[in-house]
Amino acid sequence: MKKGYCNGSDMLLFVGGKAVGHCTTHTASFQSETKDHAVKPEASVPMKDSLWKDKTVSGLSYTVKADGLVFYDEKENGFKALLKLWKTGEPVEIKCLERGSDTKPYLGGLCVIDSLERTDPAQDDSTYSISLSNAGAPTVFDESALTEGASPAA
């Protein structure tokens, strides 16, 4: 079992079957769509009690974002490969996993490429960023694929 702090370089993002090349960071975000319920209190209850609303989850979604450096000798999915995937207008398969766990991602599914951006500043590294959002339910969503945390007590 791994010990200490998780090194972000151990966490990988794959898009379209290949790792995102020269990735400097990626972020997986999980969102809950909610609905508020406000009801009139019972007649015997003070009016101030009606200020509290109940909330329920009405939908779930996730987004994945990544930033990387443009590299001339890219062997994985760099900006050029991601641009080719984006221009199809079709969802792409993604998976998020720990290095060495290619067969056991903690998140996987089809996503739409919401945005792809390249920045080319003078006298500095060219960078790119990609933002993806789920296209339906994830095909893999398994927190046990993460090695974080101690083994559960029996």
C-alpha positions as CSV (number, residue, x, y, z in Angstrom):
1,M,0.0,0.0,0.0
2,K,1.2,3.5,-0.8
3,K,2.1,5.7,2.1
4,G,2.4,9.5,2.6
5,Y,1.0,12.1,0.4
6,C,-0.4,11.4,-3.1
7,N,1.9,12.7,-5.8
8,G,-0.3,14.3,-8.5
9,S,2.0,12.9,-11.1
10,D,0.6,9.4,-10.2
11,M,-2.8,10.5,-11.3
12,L,-3.5,10.2,-15.1
13,L,-6.2,11.3,-17.5
14,F,-6.8,9.3,-20.7
15,V,-8.8,10.8,-23.5
16,G,-9.7,8.6,-26.6
17,G,-7.6,5.7,-25.3
18,K,-4.3,7.7,-24.8
19,A,-2.9,9.6,-21.9
20,V,-3.1,13.4,-22.1
21,G,0.5,14.3,-23.1
22,H,2.8,16.6,-21.1
23,C,-0.1,17.2,-18.8
24,T,0.8,19.6,-16.0
25,T,-2.5,19.3,-14.1
26,H,-5.9,17.8,-14.4
27,T,-9.1,18.2,-12.3
28,A,-12.1,15.9,-11.9
29,S,-15.1,17.7,-10.5
30,F,-18.4,16.1,-9.4
31,Q,-21.6,18.2,-9.3
32,S,-25.0,17.6,-7.8
33,E,-28.0,19.4,-9.3
34,T,-30.4,20.1,-6.5
35,K,-34.0,21.2,-6.0
36,D,-35.2,23.2,-3.0
37,H,-38.5,22.4,-1.4
38,A,-40.2,25.1,0.6
39,V,-43.5,24.2,2.3
40,K,-45.8,26.0,4.6
41,P,-45.4,24.9,8.2
42,E,-48.1,23.2,10.0
43,A,-50.6,25.6,11.5
44,S,-49.3,25.0,15.0
45,V,-45.7,25.7,14.1
46,P,-44.3,29.3,14.3
47,M,-43.8,31.0,10.9
48,K,-40.0,31.3,11.3
49,D,-39.8,27.5,11.0
50,S,-40.8,27.8,7.4
51,L,-37.5,29.6,6.6
52,W,-35.8,26.2,6.4
53,K,-35.9,24.5,3.0
54,D,-35.4,20.9,2.2
55,K,-33.1,20.0,-0.6
56,T,-33.0,16.9,-2.8
57,V,-30.6,15.8,-5.5
58,S,-32.2,15.9,-9.0
59,G,-29.2,15.1,-11.1
60,L,-25.5,14.2,-11.1
61,S,-22.8,15.3,-13.5
62,Y,-19.0,15.5,-13.7
63,T,-16.4,17.6,-15.5
64,V,-12.8,16.9,-16.2
65,K,-10.3,19.7,-17.1
66,A,-6.6,19.4,-18.0
67,D,-3.7,21.7,-18.8
68,G,-0.6,20.7,-20.6
69,L,2.5,21.9,-22.4
70,V,2.7,21.7,-26.2
71,F,5.6,19.3,-27.1
72,Y,6.9,18.9,-30.6
73,D,7.8,15.2,-30.1
74,E,4.4,14.3,-28.4
75,K,3.7,10.5,-28.3
76,E,0.5,10.8,-26.3
77,N,-2.6,13.0,-26.8
78,G,-1.2,16.5,-27.1
79,F,-3.0,19.5,-28.5
80,K,-3.0,18.3,-32.1
81,A,-4.5,14.9,-31.3
82,L,-7.1,16.5,-29.0
83,L,-8.0,19.0,-31.7
84,K,-8.6,16.1,-34.1
85,L,-10.9,14.5,-31.5
86,W,-12.8,17.8,-30.9
87,K,-13.5,18.5,-34.5
88,T,-15.5,15.3,-34.9
89,G,-18.2,16.7,-32.6
90,E,-18.6,13.2,-31.1
91,P,-18.2,12.2,-27.4
92,V,-14.8,10.8,-26.5
93,E,-14.0,8.1,-23.9
94,I,-12.2,9.3,-20.9
95,K,-10.7,7.5,-17.9
96,C,-9.1,8.8,-14.7
97,L,-6.7,6.5,-12.9
98,E,-3.6,6.0,-10.8
99,R,-0.4,5.3,-12.7
100,G,0.0,1.6,-13.1
101,S,-3.7,1.0,-12.8
102,D,-4.6,1.2,-16.5
103,T,-7.2,-1.6,-16.1
104,K,-8.8,-0.1,-13.0
105,P,-9.8,3.5,-13.5
106,Y,-11.8,5.3,-10.8
107,L,-13.8,7.2,-13.4
108,G,-14.5,6.4,-17.0
109,G,-17.2,7.2,-19.6
110,L,-18.1,9.2,-22.6
111,C,-17.6,13.0,-22.5
112,V,-18.1,15.9,-24.8
113,I,-15.1,18.2,-25.3
114,D,-16.7,21.5,-24.2
115,S,-13.6,23.6,-24.9
116,L,-10.0,23.2,-26.2
117,E,-7.7,26.2,-25.9
118,R,-4.1,26.8,-26.9
119,T,-2.0,29.7,-25.6
120,D,1.2,30.8,-27.4
121,P,2.9,33.6,-25.5
122,A,6.0,35.3,-26.8
123,Q,9.3,33.8,-25.4
124,D,7.5,31.3,-23.2
125,D,6.1,27.8,-23.4
126,S,3.0,27.1,-25.5
127,T,0.2,25.6,-23.4
128,Y,-3.2,24.0,-23.9
129,S,-6.2,23.3,-21.8
130,I,-9.2,21.0,-22.4
131,S,-12.5,20.9,-20.6
132,L,-14.8,17.9,-20.9
133,S,-18.3,17.1,-19.4
134,N,-20.1,13.8,-19.1
135,A,-22.3,12.6,-22.0
136,G,-24.5,10.3,-19.9
137,A,-23.8,8.2,-16.8
138,P,-20.2,7.1,-16.2
139,T,-19.3,3.5,-17.3
140,V,-16.9,3.3,-14.4
141,F,-17.3,5.1,-11.1
142,D,-15.3,3.2,-8.5
143,E,-13.7,5.0,-5.5
144,S,-12.2,1.7,-4.4
145,A,-9.8,2.0,-7.4
146,L,-8.1,4.8,-5.5
147,T,-5.4,3.7,-3.0
148,E,-6.1,6.6,-0.7
149,G,-7.0,5.8,2.9
150,A,-6.3,2.9,5.2
151,S,-7.8,-0.5,4.7
152,P,-11.2,-0.8,6.3
153,A,-11.3,-2.5,9.7
154,A,-12.9,-5.9,9.8
